[in-house]
Amino acid sequence: MSISLRRSPRRWLVLASLMLSGLVSAAEPVVRIGTGDWVPYVDQHRADGGALARLISAVFAAAGYQVEFSFYPWDRNVLMLQQGELDAIMPYSCSPMRLNYGVCSEPLVRGEIVLFHRKDQAFDWQRIEDLQPYRIATTLGYSYGPQFDQALQAGQLQVEQNSKEDTAFRLLALGRVDLHPQDRAVGYAMLRRLFSEPERRAITHHPRYLNTEPLRLLFRKDDPQAEALLRHFNESLARFARRGELKRLQEALYRGDPDRWNPQAP
């Protein structure tokens, strides 16, 4: 299995040098996948790219492909996919808006979006309408589920959008916003990584989830090459699922130790 992690757009120069050194085989075509730092699912500071990068690399390797991951902002990933600069992007939910330009793979793991808030703030909600009085910090390029996205587009929520992943939590810790919707596993991983123990203890999440749905690879729509990659990926992924690998990864994410999970060779 081979994995290449990219942090700059100079992709072709790197691939050319690898080909000259004989490290890339013509029999193993390279799949270009755009992603973003989203620990614990994806982590550009790990040599293996994190849990989902390990999974996707193993699935594609079993299908005869190598994978090159490029780390970009989420909205730039979408633009590069639409322009044909990437073969796929991940991990994304299969929202109706994304189906305008993409085709979704079979599920990898299931994410759960919850609302983080400070413990000293009494907070409860039942419906999206209940969120209207609150200041909410979000991240550009994210989907938080159909109901939230529709309310946001209709201007029914007080939302401050930020380009950096950690900004929303910092605003929440400072009391400048009231709520931050985030994947539960990602949220607690970020709190552990960026905040002191007293700061972490001051933040919790509401038990009612805002949205839950699978995370997937998103391939380019109306592209025969992308359709072939999608078919090969899904076929290989199904074999991993039958062996229980996806279940093991999901359980590791819920336990908070996905870095200990490694896919078993077919």
DRENLOKOL-760715 format. One record per residue (C-alpha): residue number from 1; residue in one letter; chain; x, y, z. Coordinates in Angstrom, 1 decimal. Layout:
BEGIN
R pos code unit      u      v      w
R NUM    a    A      X      Y      Z
...
% end
This chain:
BEGIN
R pos code unit      u      v      w
R   1    m    A    0.0    0.0    0.0
R   2    s    A    1.3    3.4   -0.9
R   3    i    A    0.2    6.8    0.4
R   4    s    A    1.3   10.3   -0.6
R   5    l    A    0.4   13.3    1.5
R   6    r    A    0.4   16.7   -0.2
R   7    r    A    0.3   20.1    1.3
R   8    s    A    1.0   22.2   -1.8
R   9    p    A   -0.5   22.3   -5.3
R  10    r    A    2.8   21.3   -7.0
R  11    r    A    1.5   17.8   -7.6
R  12    w    A    2.9   17.0  -11.0
R  13    l    A    6.5   17.9  -10.1
R  14    v    A    6.4   15.4   -7.2
R  15    l    A    4.9   12.7   -9.3
R  16    a    A    7.3   13.2  -12.1
R  17    s    A   10.3   12.8   -9.7
R  18    l    A    8.7    9.7   -8.2
R  19    m    A    8.3    8.2  -11.7
R  20    l    A   11.9    8.9  -12.6
R  21    s    A   13.1    7.2   -9.4
R  22    g    A   10.9    4.2  -10.2
R  23    l    A    8.8    4.5   -7.1
R  24    v    A    5.5    4.9   -9.0
R  25    s    A    4.6    1.9  -11.2
R  26    a    A    2.7    2.4  -14.4
R  27    a    A    0.6   -0.6  -13.4
R  28    e    A   -0.6    1.4  -10.3
R  29    p    A   -2.4    4.6  -11.5
R  30    v    A   -2.5    7.4   -8.9
R  31    v    A   -5.9    8.7   -7.6
R  32    r    A   -5.8   12.4   -6.6
R  33    i    A   -7.9   13.0   -3.5
R  34    g    A   -8.5   16.4   -1.9
R  35    t    A   -9.2   16.6    1.8
R  36    g    A   -8.7   18.8    4.8
R  37    d    A   -7.3   18.5    8.3
R  38    w    A  -10.3   16.9   10.3
R  39    v    A   -8.8   15.0   13.2
R  40    p    A   -9.5   12.1   14.0
R  41    y    A  -10.8   11.2   10.5
R  42    v    A   -8.0   13.0    8.6
R  43    d    A   -4.7   14.3   10.0
R  44    q    A   -2.1   15.9    7.8
R  45    h    A    0.5   15.7   10.6
R  46    r    A    0.4   11.9   10.7
R  47    a    A    2.5   10.1    8.1
R  48    d    A   -0.4    7.8    7.3
R  49    g    A   -2.9   10.7    7.0
R  50    g    A   -5.3    9.5    9.7
R  51    a    A   -7.9    6.8   10.0
R  52    l    A  -10.0    7.5    6.9
R  53    a    A   -6.8    8.1    4.8
R  54    r    A   -5.6    4.7    5.9
R  55    l    A   -8.9    3.1    5.0
R  56    i    A   -9.1    4.7    1.6
R  57    s    A   -5.5    4.0    0.7
R  58    a    A   -6.0    0.3    1.7
R  59    v    A   -9.3    0.1   -0.3
R  60    f    A   -7.8    1.6   -3.4
R  61    a    A   -4.5   -0.5   -3.0
R  62    a    A   -6.6   -3.6   -3.0
R  63    a    A   -8.2   -2.4   -6.3
R  64    g    A   -4.8   -1.7   -7.9
R  65    y    A   -4.4    2.1   -7.3
R  66    q    A   -2.1    4.4   -5.3
R  67    v    A   -3.5    7.4   -3.6
R  68    e    A   -2.2   11.0   -3.4
R  69    f    A   -3.9   13.2   -0.7
R  70    s    A   -3.8   17.0   -1.1
R  71    f    A   -4.8   19.1    1.9
R  72    y    A   -6.8   22.3    1.0
R  73    p    A   -9.6   24.3    2.5
R  74    w    A  -12.9   22.5    2.1
R  75    d    A  -14.4   25.0   -0.4
R  76    r    A  -11.3   24.9   -2.5
R  77    n    A  -11.5   21.1   -2.6
R  78    v    A  -15.0   21.4   -4.2
R  79    l    A  -13.8   23.9   -6.8
R  80    m    A  -10.8   21.7   -7.7
R  81    l    A  -13.0   18.7   -8.1
R  82    q    A  -15.4   20.6  -10.4
R  83    q    A  -12.4   21.8  -12.5
R  84    g    A  -11.0   18.3  -12.9
R  85    e    A   -7.9   18.9  -10.8
R  86    l    A   -8.9   16.2   -8.3
R  87    d    A  -10.4   12.8   -8.9
R  88    a    A  -12.3   12.8   -5.6
R  89    i    A  -12.7   14.6   -2.3
R  90    m    A  -13.3   13.3    1.2
R  91    p    A  -14.8   13.0    3.8
R  92    y    A  -18.1   14.6    2.8
R  93    s    A  -21.7   13.9    3.5
R  94    c    A  -23.9   13.3    0.5
R  95    s    A  -26.0   16.4    0.7
R  96    p    A  -28.5   17.4   -2.0
R  97    m    A  -26.4   20.4   -2.9
R  98    r    A  -23.3   18.3   -3.5
R  99    l    A  -25.2   16.0   -5.8
R 100    n    A  -25.2   18.9   -8.3
R 101    y    A  -21.6   18.3   -9.0
R 102    g    A  -20.6   15.0   -7.4
R 103    v    A  -21.3   11.3   -7.1
R 104    c    A  -21.1    9.7   -3.7
R 105    s    A  -19.3    6.5   -2.8
R 106    e    A  -20.8    3.9   -0.5
R 107    p    A  -20.5    4.9    3.2
R 108    l    A  -17.2    4.8    5.0
R 109    v    A  -18.2    5.6    8.6
R 110    r    A  -21.1    7.4   10.2
R 111    g    A  -20.6   10.9   11.5
R 112    e    A  -22.8   12.6   14.2
R 113    i    A  -23.2   16.4   14.2
R 114    v    A  -23.9   17.8   17.7
R 115    l    A  -24.2   21.2   19.1
R 116    f    A  -21.3   22.2   21.4
R 117    h    A  -21.9   24.8   24.1
R 118    r    A  -20.4   26.0   27.4
R 119    k    A  -21.4   24.2   30.5
R 120    d    A  -22.3   27.4   32.3
R 121    q    A  -24.9   28.1   29.6
R 122    a    A  -28.3   26.5   30.1
R 123    f    A  -29.2   25.2   26.7
R 124    d    A  -31.8   22.8   25.3
R 125    w    A  -33.5   22.5   21.9
R 126    q    A  -36.0   20.3   20.1
R 127    r    A  -36.4   22.0   16.7
R 128    i    A  -34.2   24.1   14.4
R 129    e    A  -36.5   27.1   15.2
R 130    d    A  -35.3   26.8   18.8
R 131    l    A  -31.8   27.8   17.7
R 132    q    A  -32.8   31.3   16.4
R 133    p    A  -31.9   33.2   19.6
R 134    y    A  -28.4   31.8   19.7
R 135    r    A  -25.1   33.0   18.1
R 136    i    A  -23.7   30.1   16.1
R 137    a    A  -20.2   29.7   14.8
R 138    t    A  -19.7   27.5   11.7
R 139    t    A  -17.0   26.7    9.2
R 140    l    A  -17.1   27.6    5.5
R 141    g    A  -17.6   24.7    3.2
R 142    y    A  -19.4   22.5    5.8
R 143    s    A  -22.8   21.0    5.7
R 144    y    A  -24.5   20.5    9.0
R 145    g    A  -27.5   18.6    7.7
R 146    p    A  -30.5   19.5    5.5
R 147    q    A  -32.6   21.3    8.2
R 148    f    A  -29.7   23.4    9.5
R 149    d    A  -28.5   24.2    6.0
R 150    q    A  -32.0   25.2    4.8
R 151    a    A  -32.5   27.5    7.9
R 152    l    A  -29.0   29.0    7.3
R 153    q    A  -29.7   29.7    3.6
R 154    a    A  -33.1   31.3    4.5
R 155    g    A  -31.4   33.7    6.9
R 156    q    A  -33.2   32.3    9.9
R 157    l    A  -30.2   31.7   12.1
R 158    q    A  -27.6   34.0   13.6
R 159    v    A  -24.5   32.5   12.1
R 160    e    A  -20.8   33.6   12.0
R 161    q    A  -18.9   31.7    9.3
R 162    n    A  -15.2   31.2    9.6
R 163    s    A  -12.6   29.8    7.3
R 164    k    A  -10.4   28.1    9.9
R 165    e    A  -11.5   24.9   11.6
R 166    d    A  -10.6   25.9   15.1
R 167    t    A  -11.9   29.4   15.1
R 168    a    A  -15.4   28.4   16.2
R 169    f    A  -14.3   26.6   19.3
R 170    r    A  -12.0   29.5   20.3
R 171    l    A  -15.0   31.9   19.9
R 172    l    A  -17.1   29.5   22.0
R 173    a    A  -14.5   29.3   24.7
R 174    l    A  -14.3   33.1   24.9
R 175    g    A  -18.1   33.4   25.1
R 176    r    A  -18.4   35.4   21.8
R 177    v    A  -20.7   32.7   20.4
R 178    d    A  -23.2   30.4   22.1
R 179    l    A  -23.1   27.3   19.9
R 180    h    A  -20.8   25.4   17.5
R 181    p    A  -22.2   22.5   15.4
R 182    q    A  -19.5   19.9   14.8
R 183    d    A  -18.9   16.2   14.4
R 184    r    A  -18.8   14.7   17.9
R 185    a    A  -15.5   12.8   17.3
R 186    v    A  -13.9   15.7   15.6
R 187    g    A  -15.0   18.2   18.3
R 188    y    A  -13.6   16.3   21.2
R 189    a    A  -10.4   15.5   19.3
R 190    m    A  -10.0   19.3   18.6
R 191    l    A  -10.7   20.2   22.3
R 192    r    A   -8.0   17.7   23.4
R 193    r    A   -5.5   19.0   20.9
R 194    l    A   -6.0   22.8   21.3
R 195    f    A   -7.3   23.5   24.7
R 196    s    A   -6.1   23.1   28.3
R 197    e    A   -7.9   20.7   30.6
R 198    p    A   -9.8   23.5   32.4
R 199    e    A  -10.9   24.9   29.1
R 200    r    A  -12.0   21.5   27.8
R 201    r    A  -14.0   20.9   31.0
R 202    a    A  -15.9   24.1   30.4
R 203    i    A  -17.4   22.8   27.1
R 204    t    A  -19.8   20.0   26.4
R 205    h    A  -22.3   18.9   23.8
R 206    h    A  -26.1   18.6   23.8
R 207    p    A  -27.2   14.9   23.6
R 208    r    A  -29.6   15.5   20.8
R 209    y    A  -27.7   15.3   17.5
R 210    l    A  -28.3   17.9   14.8
R 211    n    A  -27.6   15.4   12.0
R 212    t    A  -26.2   11.9   11.5
R 213    e    A  -25.2   10.5    8.2
R 214    p    A  -22.4    8.5    6.6
R 215    l    A  -19.2   10.2    5.5
R 216    r    A  -18.1    9.3    1.9
R 217    l    A  -15.8    9.9   -1.0
R 218    l    A  -17.2   12.3   -3.5
R 219    f    A  -16.3   11.8   -7.2
R 220    r    A  -16.8   14.2  -10.1
R 221    k    A  -20.2   14.0  -11.8
R 222    d    A  -20.6   13.1  -15.5
R 223    d    A  -17.0   12.0  -15.8
R 224    p    A  -16.4    8.4  -17.2
R 225    q    A  -13.0    8.1  -15.6
R 226    a    A  -14.5    9.2  -12.2
R 227    e    A  -17.3    6.7  -12.6
R 228    a    A  -14.8    3.9  -13.2
R 229    l    A  -12.9    4.9  -10.1
R 230    l    A  -16.1    5.0   -8.1
R 231    r    A  -17.1    1.5   -9.2
R 232    h    A  -13.7    0.0   -8.4
R 233    f    A  -13.6    1.8   -5.0
R 234    n    A  -17.1    0.6   -4.0
R 235    e    A  -16.4   -3.0   -5.0
R 236    s    A  -13.2   -3.0   -3.0
R 237    l    A  -14.8   -1.2    0.0
R 238    a    A  -17.6   -3.9    0.0
R 239    r    A  -14.9   -6.6    0.6
R 240    f    A  -13.5   -4.6    3.5
R 241    a    A  -17.0   -4.2    5.0
R 242    r    A  -17.7   -8.0    4.7
R 243    r    A  -14.5   -8.6    6.7
R 244    g    A  -15.8   -6.3    9.5
R 245    e    A  -13.1   -3.6    8.9
R 246    l    A  -15.6   -0.7    8.7
R 247    k    A  -17.3   -1.8   11.9
R 248    r    A  -14.0   -2.0   13.7
R 249    l    A  -13.1    1.5   12.6
R 250    q    A  -16.5    2.9   13.7
R 251    e    A  -16.1    1.3   17.1
R 252    a    A  -12.6    2.8   17.4
R 253    l    A  -13.9    6.3   16.6
R 254    y    A  -16.6    6.0   19.2
R 255    r    A  -14.0    4.8   21.8
R 256    g    A  -11.8    7.8   20.9
R 257    d    A   -8.8    5.8   19.8
R 258    p    A   -9.0    5.5   15.9
R 259    d    A   -5.2    5.9   15.6
R 260    r    A   -4.9    2.3   16.9
R 261    w    A   -7.0    1.0   14.1
R 262    n    A   -5.3   -0.4   11.0
R 263    p    A   -7.0   -2.2    8.1
R 264    q    A   -6.1   -5.9    7.8
R 265    a    A   -4.6   -6.9    4.4
R 266    p    A   -7.2   -8.8    2.2
% end
